[in-house]
Amino acid sequence: MTTPPRPLTAEEADRVAVRRDSAKRMQELLMERLPTPQALAKAIDGGWSKRRDAVQMLGFLGRDAEAIQLALDERDAQVVVDEALKFLPAPVELVVHALTMKRGDAASRMLYTIPMGNFLYAEKEIVRIVAKSPAKLTAPLIESFGHAGFATAATVLRRHAQLDEPRTYADALAAGFPQNKPSVANGSDTSAATRQWDGPTERAFAAVGALRRLGQPIDIAAVTAWRDRLYAAIPETNAHYPAAADALLSWALFDAGVDESFERWLALEYLQRETRYDMVATLLRRGDAQRLVRLAPTIAKHVEGAGRYFCHWPVADWCHSEGLMPAPDVKLDEMYCLSRDAGIAPPAWWQWRTPWQPGGFHHARLRGLL
């Protein structure tokens, strides 16, 4: 049974109105630039920004097939293809093109486009393209397989989820392990080498998180040992990165059934932020209302990113149903809104709790209906 969301406050309604007015002015400007078939044809033959405008205009006119074909013919500008990917569900051939086009970047698309929508129908093609060199995957890319719900990547993830013990970047260099400067598993970066993990450690942490997002088993004894060694690897005075990793591993252990890990995770306060939505998803899957009540005040302060990834769509829906996110057109991710407008399903373990009227802000902007 769905739960109706609470009405918008006056302030929230004002923000929606301002956003609509701004988008409407942009659409009117576009309509002025492309009012005739001749102008549209000229835009199609123009530079990348004009070709992107042409895709938008074709969407305004309801000519999706032409917009998608224009994107399929695109060889240079990724933004043109990304605009067409908003016509959901995007054809498999368009998804593949987005990952393989001449100047495209499959890693970038896997990080910033694919995990935000339900692309399970193209999963095999996407995994085959992005994971064709498993040894070269970075920690953020490994995480993105879990965010996208791609169970077929589990074999690759298990390969990376093997680690003797956590090792800092500085320790790796001191021990004579040459490597490129890694990007830390939580997506941040820092110039302080003593506050970073080496590449294999990053990838192992990321793989454990991705496996649990996919509901796959992990080596509980090994992960517990890693977590217990974190503060031996880096002094507690430099607590940000060990605590962020602790939050990830503690959530993974809790999700896998090690119950005491919830209290440890909760004690990390603001350092929970990278796994906050993962924890809510775990509690929702279990129907653990008692712990959800404890977590709700924290979530209420940081609710904007709840629907960013496909694996967290249930979290966004729950936040909406609980009144934590009363203005979905403002706070929910564009792909989440467009997907719900298109009637696209959430992860299989979840049923929508909130009613949804197609034709919201993002849909109206896409179709020129503001």
C-alpha positions in Angstrom: 0.0 0.0 0.0 1.4 3.4 -1.0 1.7 6.3 1.4 0.7 9.8 0.2 3.5 12.3 0.7 2.9 15.4 2.8 2.1 18.7 1.0 4.9 21.1 0.1 5.6 24.0 2.5 5.4 27.5 1.0 9.2 27.7 0.9 9.4 24.4 -0.9 6.7 25.4 -3.4 8.6 28.6 -4.1 11.8 26.7 -4.8 9.9 24.4 -7.3 8.4 27.5 -9.0 11.7 29.2 -9.3 13.3 26.1 -10.8 10.4 25.7 -13.3 10.6 29.3 -14.4 14.3 29.0 -15.0 13.9 25.8 -17.0 11.0 27.3 -18.9 13.0 30.3 -20.0 15.7 28.0 -21.3 13.2 26.0 -23.2 11.6 29.1 -24.7 15.1 30.2 -25.8 15.6 26.9 -27.5 12.3 27.0 -29.2 13.2 30.4 -30.6 16.4 29.1 -32.0 14.9 26.0 -33.5 11.4 27.0 -34.7 11.5 25.5 -38.2 12.6 22.2 -39.9 15.4 24.1 -41.6 16.7 25.4 -38.3 16.5 21.9 -36.8 18.4 20.4 -39.7 21.0 23.1 -39.4 21.4 22.3 -35.7 21.8 18.6 -36.5 24.7 19.5 -38.8 26.2 22.0 -36.4 28.6 21.7 -33.5 28.2 19.5 -30.4 26.1 22.1 -28.5 23.7 22.5 -31.4 23.5 18.7 -31.8 22.6 18.4 -28.1 20.0 21.1 -28.6 18.6 19.2 -31.6 18.2 16.1 -29.4 16.4 18.2 -26.8 14.1 19.7 -29.5 13.2 16.3 -30.9 12.3 15.3 -27.4 10.1 18.4 -27.1 8.4 17.3 -30.3 7.9 13.7 -29.2 10.2 12.4 -31.9 12.2 10.1 -29.7 13.2 7.7 -32.5 14.9 10.5 -34.4 16.6 11.8 -31.2 17.9 8.3 -30.5 19.1 7.9 -34.1 20.9 11.2 -33.9 22.7 10.0 -30.8 23.6 6.7 -32.4 25.2 8.6 -35.3 27.1 10.8 -32.8 30.9 10.1 -32.9 32.5 12.9 -30.8 30.3 14.5 -28.1 29.3 12.4 -25.2 26.8 15.0 -23.9 24.7 14.5 -27.1 24.4 10.8 -26.3 23.8 11.4 -22.6 20.9 13.6 -23.5 19.3 10.8 -25.6 19.8 8.3 -22.7 17.1 10.2 -20.8 14.5 8.8 -23.2 13.8 5.8 -21.0 14.1 2.9 -21.3 17.1 3.6 -23.6 17.7 1.0 -26.3 20.5 -1.4 -25.6 22.3 -0.3 -28.7 22.3 3.3 -27.4 23.7 2.2 -24.1 26.4 0.2 -25.8 27.2 3.2 -28.0 27.5 5.5 -25.0 30.2 3.1 -23.7 32.1 2.5 -26.9 31.8 5.7 -29.0 34.9 7.1 -30.6 35.7 9.7 -27.9 33.6 8.1 -25.2 34.9 7.0 -21.8 33.3 3.8 -20.6 34.7 4.3 -17.1 33.1 7.7 -16.8 29.8 6.5 -18.0 29.9 3.6 -15.6 30.6 6.0 -12.8 28.2 8.8 -13.6 25.4 7.6 -15.8 24.8 3.8 -15.7 24.5 3.4 -11.9 21.9 6.1 -11.6 19.2 4.3 -13.6 17.9 0.7 -14.0 20.0 -0.6 -16.8 19.7 -4.3 -15.8 18.3 -5.1 -19.3 21.7 -4.2 -20.7 23.8 -5.6 -17.9 25.7 -8.3 -19.8 26.7 -5.9 -22.5 27.8 -3.2 -20.0 29.8 -5.5 -17.8 31.5 -7.1 -20.8 32.6 -3.6 -22.0 33.6 -2.0 -18.7 35.2 -5.1 -17.1 37.1 -6.4 -20.1 40.4 -5.7 -18.2 39.5 -6.8 -14.6 43.0 -6.1 -13.2 42.8 -2.5 -14.3 39.6 -1.6 -12.5 39.7 1.3 -10.0 38.0 1.3 -6.7 35.2 3.7 -7.8 34.5 1.5 -10.9 34.3 -1.5 -8.7 31.9 0.3 -6.4 29.8 1.2 -9.4 28.9 -2.4 -10.3 27.3 -2.7 -6.9 25.5 0.7 -7.3 24.1 -0.5 -10.6 22.9 -3.9 -9.3 25.0 -5.9 -11.8 25.2 -9.4 -10.3 27.1 -10.7 -13.3 30.1 -8.7 -12.0 30.3 -10.8 -8.8 33.2 -13.0 -10.2 35.3 -9.9 -10.9 34.4 -8.4 -7.5 35.5 -11.6 -5.6 38.8 -11.4 -7.4 39.4 -8.0 -5.9 37.9 -8.8 -2.5 41.1 -10.6 -1.5 43.6 -9.0 0.7 46.2 -10.2 3.2 46.0 -7.0 5.3 45.2 -3.3 4.8 48.2 -1.2 3.7 48.5 2.5 3.5 49.8 4.2 0.3 52.9 5.4 2.2 53.6 1.9 3.6 53.3 0.5 0.1 55.9 3.0 -1.2 58.2 2.4 1.7 58.0 -1.4 1.1 59.0 -0.9 -2.6 55.6 -1.4 -4.2 55.6 1.2 -7.0 52.1 2.3 -7.9 50.1 5.2 -9.2 48.5 7.5 -6.6 45.2 5.8 -5.9 41.8 7.5 -5.5 40.4 6.5 -2.2 37.5 4.1 -2.0 35.0 6.7 -0.9 35.5 8.8 -4.0 37.6 11.6 -2.3 41.2 12.4 -2.7 44.0 14.0 -0.7 47.6 14.9 -1.1 48.5 13.4 2.3 49.8 10.0 1.5 49.7 8.8 5.1 45.9 9.2 4.9 45.4 7.0 1.9 45.2 3.2 1.2 47.3 1.6 -1.5 45.5 0.4 -4.6 44.8 -3.3 -3.7 43.4 -2.2 -0.3 41.1 0.4 -1.9 39.9 -2.2 -4.4 39.3 -4.8 -1.7 37.3 -2.5 0.4 35.3 -1.3 -2.6 34.7 -4.9 -3.8 33.4 -6.0 -0.3 30.9 -3.1 -0.4 29.8 -3.9 -4.0 29.3 -7.6 -3.2 27.1 -6.8 -0.2 25.0 -4.3 -2.3 24.5 -7.2 -4.7 23.5 -9.6 -1.8 26.6 -11.7 -2.4 28.6 -13.5 0.3 31.8 -12.1 1.7 34.5 -13.6 3.9 33.3 -12.4 7.3 36.4 -13.5 9.2 38.8 -11.7 6.7 36.7 -8.5 6.6 36.5 -8.4 10.4 40.3 -8.8 10.6 40.8 -5.9 8.1 38.5 -3.7 10.0 40.3 -4.4 13.3 43.6 -3.6 11.8 42.6 -0.2 10.4 43.7 1.9 13.3 46.9 0.0 13.6 47.7 0.9 10.0 46.9 4.6 10.4 47.0 6.6 13.8 43.6 7.5 15.1 44.7 11.2 15.0 44.3 10.9 11.2 40.9 9.3 11.7 39.0 10.4 8.6 40.1 7.7 6.2 40.3 4.8 8.6 36.9 5.7 10.0 35.4 6.0 6.5 36.7 2.6 5.7 35.6 1.3 9.1 32.1 2.6 8.3 32.1 0.7 5.0 33.4 -2.5 6.5 31.1 -2.3 9.5 28.1 -1.8 7.3 29.1 -4.7 5.1 29.5 -7.0 8.1 26.2 -5.9 9.6 24.5 -6.5 6.2 26.1 -9.9 6.1 24.7 -10.8 9.6 27.3 -9.6 12.1 24.9 -7.7 14.3 27.3 -5.9 16.6 28.6 -4.0 13.7 25.5 -1.7 13.7 26.5 -0.1 17.0 30.0 0.4 15.8 28.9 1.9 12.6 26.4 4.2 14.4 29.2 5.4 16.7 31.1 6.8 13.7 28.8 9.8 13.5 29.4 12.0 10.4 31.9 9.5 9.0 28.9 7.2 8.2 28.0 9.4 5.3 29.4 7.1 2.5 27.4 4.1 3.8 24.3 6.0 5.2 22.0 5.0 2.3 23.4 1.4 2.3 22.5 1.0 5.9 19.0 2.3 5.4 18.6 -0.2 2.4 19.8 -3.0 4.7 17.2 -2.1 7.4 14.4 -1.7 4.8 15.2 -5.1 3.3 15.0 -6.6 6.8 11.9 -4.7 7.9 13.9 -3.4 10.9 11.7 -0.6 12.0 13.3 -0.2 15.4 16.7 0.7 13.9 15.2 2.8 11.1 13.6 5.0 13.8 17.0 5.5 15.3 18.5 6.4 12.0 15.8 8.7 10.6 17.0 11.9 12.3 20.4 11.5 10.7 19.0 10.6 7.3 16.7 13.7 7.4 19.8 16.0 7.4 21.4 14.3 4.4 18.5 13.1 2.3 19.3 14.7 -1.0 21.5 12.0 -2.4 19.2 9.1 -1.4 18.0 8.3 -5.0 21.3 8.9 -6.8 22.0 5.2 -7.4 19.7 2.4 -8.6 20.5 0.3 -5.5 19.3 3.2 -3.3 16.0 3.8 -5.1 14.1 2.1 -2.2 15.8 4.5 0.2 14.6 7.5 -1.8 11.1 6.0 -1.9 11.1 5.4 1.8 12.4 8.9 2.6 9.6 10.3 0.4 7.0 8.2 2.1 8.2 9.2 5.6 8.0 12.9 4.8 11.8 13.3 4.9 11.8 14.3 1.2 8.6 16.1 0.5 9.6 17.9 -2.7 10.8 15.1 -5.1 11.0 17.5 -8.1 13.7 19.4 -6.2 15.5 16.8 -4.1 15.4 13.5 -6.0 17.9 12.6 -8.8 16.8 13.3 -12.3 17.2 9.7 -13.5 15.1 8.5 -10.5 12.3 10.9 -11.4 12.4 10.1 -15.2 12.5 6.4 -14.4 9.4 6.6 -12.2 7.7 8.7 -14.9 8.5 5.9 -17.4 7.1 3.2 -15.0 10.5 1.6 -14.5 10.7 -0.8 -11.6 12.9 -0.5 -8.5 15.3 -3.3 -7.3 13.4 -6.6 -7.2 13.2 -6.8 -3.4 11.3 -3.5 -3.1 7.7 -2.4 -3.9 7.1 1.3 -4.4 5.5 2.9 -1.3 4.7 6.4 -2.6 2.2 7.2 -5.4 3.8 8.8 -8.5 2.1 11.0 -11.1 4.0 10.9 -14.4 4.7 14.3 -15.9 6.7 15.9 -13.0 9.3 18.6 -13.4 12.0 16.5 -15.0 9.6 14.9 -17.5 8.1 18.3 -18.3 11.5 19.8 -19.0 12.5 16.8 -21.2 9.3 17.2 -23.2 9.1 20.9 -23.3 5.8 21.0 -21.3 6.8 23.5 -18.6 
